[in-house]
């Protein structure tokens, strides 16, 4: 399967969360790559410039989305919402709660890194200097800048990842509440990157989420070697539960180590199935 064969990249981040590009820069990047449809899916927030479910910028269409960390029976899942109304009350409440949990984790992470490394990690200073919402990539960049590690990847491996010395778990909003809020905002809900969910019984997790209203599965994604589930297996799992297909590059922008906008694309027929389900017409 050629993952770059398609018309839409439905997973990327901007400076509103942990990406390095603005929404306007994303539009230009898409245009440069002859990519007609993108979705902005920042973590637990929606960029201020996204004011409608869909926005058309001449030859590039931007879908308003969001990626929300949620709890599924004590385990972490990440849910992608698409075609959402940015100012929907229930969604704003859920995102505010998720951001509060993230802030609590970041304060503890700053304190733990200060204990473990020579540089002092001042939470307020880090939060003020972050272009968007402070996240672990910003801590990783600081670790690199201070010479504690040589790369962002090493920062996560040594300190920030689940097996890292400074890892701090984060409280999560229940998945039922997240799905309900995304639906109330007019959105479709997709389970993000199932191939990275090696801690879960994936078929059981998908079945549980489908019972709660999951609409889609992120079938296409740029996995490295040995994913928990392959792209083809994800497609079969989605079809087994009657779920739509989504897909995207999870691009974080230039300088992030994940500048891959358009490397993974959703075919037109699968995009049309999504827009039909959402009641949206695209050019």
C-alpha positions in Angstrom: 0.0 0.0 0.0 1.4 3.4 -1.1 0.7 5.6 1.9 1.5 8.8 -0.1 -1.2 8.0 -2.6 -4.2 10.2 -1.7 -5.6 13.7 -1.3 -5.8 14.4 2.4 -3.4 14.4 5.4 -5.7 14.4 8.4 -3.2 14.4 11.3 -0.8 17.3 12.1 0.0 19.8 14.8 0.7 23.5 14.9 2.3 26.0 17.4 -1.1 25.9 19.3 0.2 22.7 20.9 3.5 21.1 20.1 4.1 21.8 16.4 6.5 24.3 14.9 4.3 25.8 12.2 1.3 28.1 12.3 -2.0 27.2 10.6 -1.1 29.6 7.7 2.3 27.9 7.3 0.5 24.6 7.2 -1.6 25.8 4.3 1.5 26.9 2.4 3.2 23.6 3.1 0.2 21.7 1.8 0.1 23.9 -1.3 3.8 23.3 -1.9 3.1 19.5 -1.8 0.0 19.6 -4.0 -2.0 18.4 -1.0 -5.6 19.7 -1.3 -7.0 18.8 2.2 -5.4 18.9 5.6 -6.8 18.6 9.1 -5.2 20.4 12.1 -5.4 18.2 15.1 -3.6 19.9 18.0 -3.4 18.3 21.4 -6.3 19.2 23.6 -6.8 22.6 22.0 -8.0 24.3 18.8 -6.0 27.1 17.2 -7.7 30.5 17.5 -7.6 30.9 13.7 -9.8 27.9 13.2 -13.3 29.3 13.6 -15.4 27.0 11.4 -15.7 23.2 10.9 -14.0 23.6 7.5 -12.2 26.5 5.9 -11.3 26.9 2.3 -8.0 28.7 1.3 -8.3 28.7 -2.5 -6.8 25.4 -3.4 -6.3 24.0 0.2 -9.1 23.0 2.5 -8.5 23.0 6.3 -10.6 20.7 8.5 -10.9 21.7 12.1 -9.9 18.8 14.3 -8.4 18.0 17.7 -6.5 15.2 19.3 -7.6 14.4 22.9 -5.9 12.0 25.3 -8.5 9.9 26.9 -8.8 7.0 29.4 -10.0 3.6 28.4 -10.3 1.3 31.4 -7.1 2.7 33.0 -5.1 2.8 29.7 -4.3 5.8 27.5 -5.9 6.2 24.1 -5.8 9.2 21.8 -9.0 10.2 20.0 -9.1 12.4 16.9 -12.1 14.6 16.4 -12.8 15.9 12.8 -15.2 18.6 11.5 -15.8 20.0 15.0 -17.4 23.3 15.9 -14.5 25.0 17.7 -16.7 26.9 20.2 -19.0 24.0 21.2 -19.6 24.3 25.0 -19.2 20.6 25.9 -16.0 20.3 23.8 -14.5 23.4 25.3 -15.1 22.0 28.8 -13.4 18.7 28.0 -10.4 20.4 26.4 -10.1 22.7 29.4 -10.1 19.7 31.7 -7.5 17.9 29.5 -5.3 21.0 29.5 -5.5 21.2 33.3 -4.3 17.6 33.6 -1.5 18.4 31.2 -0.5 21.4 33.3 -0.4 19.4 36.5 1.9 16.8 34.8 4.2 19.4 33.3 4.7 21.0 36.8 5.7 17.7 38.2 7.9 16.9 35.2 9.8 20.2 35.5 10.5 19.5 39.2 11.7 16.0 38.4 14.0 17.1 35.6 15.5 19.7 37.9 16.3 17.0 40.4 17.8 14.7 37.8 19.8 17.1 35.6 22.1 20.1 36.0 19.8 22.7 34.3 16.9 24.1 36.4 13.6 23.6 34.7 11.3 26.4 35.8 7.7 25.6 34.9 6.5 29.2 34.6 9.4 30.2 32.4 9.0 27.2 30.2 5.3 27.8 29.8 5.8 31.4 29.0 8.4 30.7 26.4 6.5 27.9 24.6 4.8 29.2 21.4 1.7 27.2 22.2 0.7 24.7 24.9 3.7 23.4 26.8 4.3 19.7 26.1 7.1 17.1 26.4 8.6 18.1 23.1 9.4 21.5 24.6 11.2 19.8 27.5 13.0 17.6 25.0 14.2 20.7 23.1 15.5 22.2 26.4 17.4 19.1 27.2 19.1 19.2 23.8 19.8 22.9 24.1 21.4 22.4 27.5 23.6 19.6 26.2 22.0 17.0 28.5 21.2 14.8 25.5 22.1 14.9 21.8 18.6 14.6 20.3 14.9 14.9 20.9 14.7 11.1 20.5 17.3 10.6 23.2 15.5 13.0 25.5 12.4 10.8 25.3 14.3 7.6 25.6 16.3 8.7 28.6 13.9 11.0 30.4 10.5 11.8 29.0 9.1 8.5 27.6 7.2 6.0 29.5 10.4 4.2 30.5 12.3 7.4 31.1 13.8 8.5 34.4 11.6 11.6 34.7 8.4 10.2 33.3 5.2 11.4 35.0 1.9 9.8 34.1 -1.0 12.2 33.3 -4.6 12.0 34.4 -7.0 11.6 31.5 -10.7 12.4 30.7 -12.8 9.3 30.4 -13.2 8.2 26.8 -17.0 8.2 27.0 -17.0 11.9 27.9 -14.5 12.7 25.1 -16.5 10.9 22.4 -19.8 12.5 23.6 -18.3 16.0 23.5 -16.8 15.5 20.0 -20.1 14.3 18.7 -22.0 17.2 20.4 -19.6 19.5 18.5 -20.7 17.9 15.2 -17.5 15.9 14.9 -16.5 12.4 13.9 -14.2 10.5 16.2 -11.3 8.3 15.1 -8.9 6.3 17.2 -5.4 7.6 16.6 -2.4 5.5 15.5 -3.6 2.0 16.7 -0.2 0.5 15.6 1.4 2.3 18.6 -1.0 0.8 21.1 1.1 -2.2 22.1 0.0 -2.1 25.7 -3.7 -2.9 24.8 -5.7 -5.8 23.5 -6.4 -3.8 20.4 -9.4 -5.7 19.0 -11.0 -5.5 22.5 -10.2 -1.8 22.8 -11.7 -1.1 19.4 -14.8 -3.1 20.2 -15.2 -1.2 23.5 -14.8 2.2 21.8 -17.1 1.2 19.0 -19.8 0.5 21.5 -19.3 4.0 22.9 -19.7 5.7 19.5 -16.3 5.5 17.8 -16.7 6.4 14.1 -13.4 5.6 12.6 -9.9 4.2 12.9 -6.7 5.9 11.8 -5.7 3.2 9.3 -2.9 5.0 7.5 0.0 6.2 9.7 3.8 6.4 9.3 4.8 3.6 11.7 8.4 2.5 12.2 9.4 -1.2 12.3 7.3 -3.7 14.2 4.0 -1.8 14.9 1.4 -3.4 17.1 -0.8 -3.6 14.0 0.0 -3.0 10.3 -1.8 -0.7 8.0 -3.5 -3.6 6.3 -4.5 -5.2 9.6 -5.9 -1.8 10.8 -8.0 -1.6 7.7 -9.4 -5.1 8.3 -10.1 -4.2 11.9 -11.9 -1.0 10.9 -14.0 -2.9 8.4 -14.8 -5.6 11.0 -16.4 -3.0 13.2 -18.0 -0.9 10.5 -15.6 2.0 11.1 -14.6 4.6 8.6 -10.9 5.0 7.7 -8.8 8.1 8.5 -5.1 8.6 8.0 -2.3 11.2 8.3 1.4 11.9 8.8 1.3 13.2 12.4 3.5 16.0 11.2 4.9 18.4 13.8 6.7 20.8 11.5 10.2 21.8 10.5 12.9 21.1 13.1 10.7 18.7 15.0 12.1 15.5 13.6 8.6 14.8 12.2 8.3 17.2 9.2 6.4 14.8 7.0 3.3 16.7 5.9 1.7 14.8 3.0 3.9 11.7 3.4 0.7 9.9 4.5 -2.5 10.6 2.6 -6.1 9.4 2.6 -7.5 8.4 -0.7 -10.4 10.5 -2.2 -13.0 7.7 -1.7 -12.2 7.4 2.0 -12.2 11.1 2.4 -15.6 11.3 0.7 -17.0 8.7 3.1 -15.9 10.9 6.0 -17.4 14.1 4.6 -20.6 12.3 3.8 -20.9 11.0 7.4 -20.1 14.5 8.7 -22.6 16.2 6.3 -19.8 18.3 4.8 -19.2 19.2 1.2 -15.7 19.7 -0.1 -14.6 21.2 -3.4 
